[in-house]
Structure formats: C-alpha cells, structure tokens
C-alpha cells in the first residue's frame, strides 16, 4: 500500500422497489455505481463490502448481484440480515465498504431512494 492511501470505511444504503430479483439487482447496481462514482474509486481499491438487508428482502443475495458487476471479481462480499426493527425502512439494503482512498479524498456516503431518510445529513 502506498503512503498516500489509507483504508477508509464508507456507509450507504438504498431501497429496492420490491422483493424480486430484478428489483434487488437494480437497487444494488445503482448503489455500487454511486459508491464508486461519488468517491472517485478505482475498482481495485474496493477491498470489501458487507451488505445487510431487511427481512422483507429474500429473493436473492445482494452480494451475489455485486459479485457480477464488471471489475469487482476480486472484492470480498458478505451478506447479513439487518436486525428487525418495526419502524425500519422497508426493502432496505445497507452497505459498509472497506476501500483505499487517498488522504485528501473526502468520503461521500451514498444514501439513495427511500434510504435517504436514514441519514439526511449525508444526502
């Protein structure tokens, strides 16, 4: 690792429009694309992503969708079920990404769609 890079963690979230494979795929691809573009990430500097999904999303694994994204085959992915809270956002997919960023690169946490109300301070 070069001295001008540091390991950073980026949080983010989105919502799927429903519980189908297509709806989950659309949400995950949009979230990963936003994570990469808004943080000016080089795909090889994306080390790992942990996904959580609310219990109403069970049509597919978000990590399996991300694994199919072009250029992300060396990234470590993990899926977990989000702890159930009755007032939580429905169809919500959250991420925590471990990345290499240059020291002067500000972190931008992508909160998209219905998940934007989770962290209005970051949207």
Buried (B, 14 or more C-beta within 10 A) or exposed (E): EEEEBEEBBBBBBBBBEBBEEEBBBBBBBBBBEBBBEBBEBEBEBBBEBBBBBBEBBEBBBBBBBBBEBEEBEEBEBEBEEBEEEEEEBEBBBBBBBBBBBEEEBEEBBBBBBBBBEBBEEBE
